[in-house]
Amino acid sequence: MKVLIFNTLYYPNSIGGAEKSVQLLAESLKEKGINPVIVCTDKVEREDYVNGVKVYYIKNKNLYWFDQEQKNNIQKSLWHALDNYNYFIKKKITWIINQEKPQIIHTNNITGFSMMPWILAKENKLPLIHTLRDYSLMCSKTTMFKNGENCDFPCKECKLFNFYKQKLSNENHVDHLVGISQFIINKFKDNDYFQGVPSTRIFNGMELSNRSKINPEFNSFDRKIKFLYMGRIEKAKGINKILEEISEIKDVELYIAGKVKDDEIKRNIQEGKYPTNIKFLGFINPKEIIPKIDVMLVPSLWHEPFGRVIIEAYSYGKTVIGTNLGGIPELIVQGQTGFIYNPKESDSLKNIIKGIISNPDLLKSISNNLNGFITKFDSELIASKYIEVYKGVIDKKAIKN
């Protein structure tokens, strides 16, 4: 079986979890005898192989390539209009379809392609599955988060920019919908996307075979318990909340890894306003820091569809504390793999941290639970689930045609 997989970006142009997840899926599919072919956007048009997977890098055919901060409102509006139906990219995608002759098309994030992969799949009578990895089909900022609040539904601007995308989602272009959490599936369906389209939740996968041994040896905790936040350092990620709460707790160490995007936090770092038990590490490879900490913090204030860092922490046997928002609660079993808190409730996070400090044996108990739990995110299992969906959609399409 040959599957043509579309994603906005692909290695080496990785900026987030979607690119990592799509790459791992493609390589896992190949190991299982499926022939994946990737189509992504780039500044330069070329073909290449990445770990044995064929990749088409299509040159950007819009006004610019993902640098909206530098553009005025008119340019942004034109960019979004073209990202609904981009005729200029049609010829190249058509050529790739004719060249590769896939049995199925699998779209993921398709910003930069416009809706052309869906349109051409239907024109060529090819079965199509789509994986929801962010809110880009519904929200121009991709996060459904504005002015410090989560959006229950698209604002007027997003409705205007994405009207055509919503329309196509309900016109039999997509044969099966996959969501990396049930939350993101429900979010789209509740806002009148993908009505009548069958759906399946398939988590993002992780390569577990080369990870550290789960059940790491804990010492007697005659030291401060070490907490880690890893990700973009900005308000939507809830970083301000943990800085505020942990500043008041002296019996722990907090490590913060990632690029600082919040101007206030930048100033506070420069002026030395944070206590010495809070350390900013900058960008660091997860393998270098996660084994050295005890608890991962995931304090997102926006409805994050998935939390890849949660699974990464589990793979090292680490407890996770996360908010009750988005897809995060689907990844944490309360008291067994970690703890869930409500960021709107005062002291809710602080009380969990104090509970761990008073009973650090909780961390050993949770680490023991992770042996079985982590297997549901194994990349080979995730690939098998996608293959099952592929086969089901192909068979159903064949009967229909």
Secondary structure, DSSP 8 states (H G I E B T S, - for coil): -EEEEE-S--TTS--SHHHHHHHHHHHHHHHTT-EEEEEEEESS-EEEEETTEEEEEEE--SSSSS-GGGS-HHHHHHHHHHTT--GGGHHHHHHHHHHH--SEEEE---TTTTTHHHHHHHHTT--EEEEE-SSTTT-TTSS-EETTEE-SS--HHHHHHHHHHHHHHTTT--SEEEESSHHHHHHHHHTT-STT--EEE----B--TTS--SS-------S-EEEEEES-BSGGGTHHHHHHHHTT-TTEEEEEES-B--HHHHHHHHTT-S-TTEEEEES--HHHHGGG-SEEEE---S--S--HHHHHHHHTT-EEEEESSTTGGGT--BTTTEEEE-TTSTTHHHHHHHHHHH-THHHHHHHHHHHHHGGGGBHHHHHHHHHHHHHHHHHHHHHH-
